[in-house]
């Protein structure tokens, strides 16, 4: 969980860090990214785009569009469903139980009757 920042001292320190440390780092990162984007844009203008079709793609082009959407969508949905499982948080149970406690613990009405009969 995140640390709270209620105290004015913590807020002031975080603001100073944002201005002095994090801001220059973010600006440098943005500058590097913009340089890369400019290089990619310039190189894309020079290079012609060549599109090649393989034999499999040519065969797939002959099929109906309806068949492609139904078969592809169901398999993709099935893969996605298996990939994401909801994991619930469980409290850790203590494994060590003393013998005296185990004898005193009753489970259900049958155990309660049995315990009362022995007394």
N, C-alpha and C positions, 0 to 999 in steps of 0.2 A: 504494500500500500504506500501511497505517496505521503511525504512528510507535510504536515500542515504549515502554513505560513501566516499565522495569526499575529505573532509578535512583530512589532514595528522594526526591531533590530534585524530580524531575518528578512523582512521585506526590503529593507534598505540595502542589506548585503547582496541580496539576489538582484536588485536593480543595478547595483554597481557592477556586479559580475556580467550582467547582460550587456551593459554599455562598454565595459573595458575588455572583456575576454570573448564573449560569444559573438558580438556584433562584427568585429573584424574578421573572425573566422568564417562567418556566414557570407560576408561580402567577398572574401577571397574565393570561397567555393562558387558563388554565383558568377564571379569573373571567369573562373576556369571553365564552368559549364557554358557560358556564353561564347567563349573562344572556341570550344569544341563544336558548338552548334554552327558557328560561322564557317569553320573549316568544312564541316559536313555539307553545308548548303553550297559552298563554292565547288566542292568536289562533285556534288550531284549535278550541277549545271554543266560541267564539262563532260561527264561520262554519259553516253547514250544508254537508254534502258532497253535491254533485250529480254524478251519473254519467250521461253521455250516450253513446248508441251511434250510431256513424256507419253509413252504408249498407254500407260494406265489412265492418265488424265484424259486422253482422247477417247478411250473406251467409256470412262465414267461420264463424259459429256453426252454420250448417246442415251444414257439412262434417263428416266423421267425424274423431274425435280421432286415430285411427291415422295418417291421411294427414298431418295437421299435424305430428306428432312426427317422422315419418321424413323429410319433405322439409325441415323446418327444421333438424333436427339435422345432416344431412349437409352442408348449405351452411355452417352455422356452424363445423363441424369443418374444412371445407376452408379457410375464411377464416383460422381460427386457425393452421392448418398452414403457410399461406403467410406469415403475419405473423412467426412466430418461426423464424428460421434460426440454427443453431448456427454461430458464427463462431470459427474456430480461430486461435490466435495463431501467426503465422509469423515466423521470424527473417528480418530484412532481409538480402538477398543483396547483396554488393558488386558493383556494376555494372562497375567499372573493373578490367580484367585486362590486365596488360602482355603484349606480343606474345611475349616470350621464355618467359613462364610458360605461355601458351596452347599453344605448340609442344611444350613438354615434357610437357604433360598428356596422358595416354593414356586413351582411352575404349574399354573392351572389349579382347578378344583381337586383333581385326583391327588396331587401331591399334598395339598393342604389337609385333606382327609387322612392321608397316610401319616402325616406328621402329627396330627392331633391324636391319632389312635395309639401312637407309640408313647405319648406322654402320660 
